[in-house]
Amino acid sequence: MLYVQQSLGPDEELVHIGQFHWSYTVAAFFSILWGIIASLAVITAAVFAYKKLGYFPEDVGWFQAIPYLHPLVRMGAFLVLVFGLLGFARMMIIQATTEIAITNQRVVYKRGLIARHVGEMSIDRIEGVNVLQTVMGRLLNYGRLAIRGMGIGEVILPTIEDPIVFRQAIERARSI
């Protein structure tokens, strides 16, 4: 919450801080898992094909055959693994650099690591708040919020935990 705390004005205080749902972190870890599975699939398919084509004897085991694979096959498997790790890193950076907060005067949505993108809306200019939840979101208590402002447009927040509580915090800040 570094940006929000630095940008607080006089007589402005935090009412609520929005956080990513735990399922976002699980999805990030699944990027690594899918990278590992895809990498193993590439190596397995290559070893199977090499054995069928007779490039090495039948008695060579699967792990013993890996060093005999073509370097491009091994490089491809490594790149698939790296893409899984990069997907994980991207999602974790997004989670670490996104700030969603409600103060008694405004709603703040900041994202970005190097370039900063900030969406702010004055509490008294909020026209309506829509909660967007799927069936799974209702079961696991996560969702998105679309905050409409008068003459400003709409700020759509990423998937957060407890979207109803966040919406209630906006209403509470409006009544202060």
N, C-alpha and C positions, 0 to 999 in steps of 0.2 A: 504494500500500500504506500509506496514511496511517493508516487506522483500525487495521489489524492491528498495525502497529508501535507505535502509541500504547497499544494494549491488552495488549501483552505483559507477562506477570507476571514476578516474579523467577524466575530459573533457567529461563525459557522462551525457546526460540529457534525461528526459522523452519526448517522442514524442506523445504517445497516451496511454490511459488506457482503457482496455476493461472491460465491465460490463455485468453482467447477465441481461437478458431481464426480464421485469416485469411478464411475463407469468410463469417464474420459481417460483416466490413468490406465485402467484395464485395457482400453482400446489401444493405447500407446504401447503397452507391453505386448499386445497381440501383433503389432507391427514387427517386433523382433521375432516372435514365434513364427509368423508367416514367412519371414525372411529365412529362418533356419529350415523350415519345412520345404520351402521352394528350392533352397540351395541343396538340401539332401535329395530332393526329387531330380534335380539336374544331374547330380553325381550318380545317383542310382540308375537313371535312364541311360547315361553314358556308359557305365560299367556293363549294364545289361546288353546294350547294343554292341559294345566291343567284344563281349563274350560270344554273342551270336555270330558276329563277323569273323571270329577266330583270331583276334589280334593277340590274345594271350591264352595260355592253357586253361582248361576247365577246372583244374585243381587249385587255381589261384583264388584266394578269398576276396571278398568285396573290399575290405580295407587295404589289402595288399595290392589291389588293382589300381587304386587311386593315383599313385605316383606314375603309373604308365599311361594315364589319360593324356590327351592332347592338352597343351598349356591353355589354349583358348577355352576349353571346356572347364578347366579348373578356374580360370579367370572369370568366366561367366557365372559359375557357382559362387565365387567370392563376391562378385558385383551384386548378385541377388541378395546375398547376406548383408552387404553394405547398404543397399537400398532399404532393407528392413530396419537397420540401425538408424539410418537417416530419417525415416518416417517417425521412429520413436523420438529422436532428438528434436525434430520439428514440432511434434505435439507437446513435448515437455517445455520447449522454449515458449510456445504460445501460452501454455498454462502459467508459466512463471512470469511472463511479462504482461499479462492481462489483468487489469484492475477494474472492478465493477463495484461502485459504491453509491450510497444515497446519503446526502447530507440534508440538513434542514432547509437548504436553499436550492439544491440541484441534484440531478442524477448524472453520474460521471461514468463513462465507459472508455477506458484507455487500453490500447493494444499497441504492440510493436516493441522490437528489441533495439534496433538502431534508428529506424524512422518511427516517429511517434504519431499515432492516429488517435485523436481524442474526440469523443462525441459527448457533449454536455447539453443538458436541457434543464432549464429553470423549472423548479417544482410547480410554480404557479402558472406555467405555460403548458403543462401536460394536459392534454385533452382526454386521453384514454390509454389504458394499458390492457393489451391482449395477452393472455397466457396461451402458449402453443405447446401442447403436450400430446405425445403419442400414447398408445395403450401401454407400451413398455415404460414410457416416462411416468405415467400415472402409477404403475405398479412399483417402480423404483424411486419415485419422487424426484424427477428431474424434468426440465423443460426449458423453453425459450420464452423471452418476453419481447413483445413488439410495443414500444412506447411511442405513441403519437403525440406530437406537439402542435400547438396552434401556429400555423404559418411556418413551421420549422421542418416538418416532414416526419420521418419515423426513424427511431433508433432501435435496431434489432439486436438484442443481446445474445451471446452464445449460450449454449446449454449450461444451465446452472442448477445447483441443488435447491430444493424448496422454492420453486417459482411463486407459489401462492404466498409464502411468507415474505418474499421479496416484494410482491405486489402490495401486500398489506403494509409493508414498511414505507412504500411510496405514499399510500393513503395516509399513514400516520404522519409522515413528513409534511404532507399537504395541509393537515389539520393543525400543525404547530404554528 
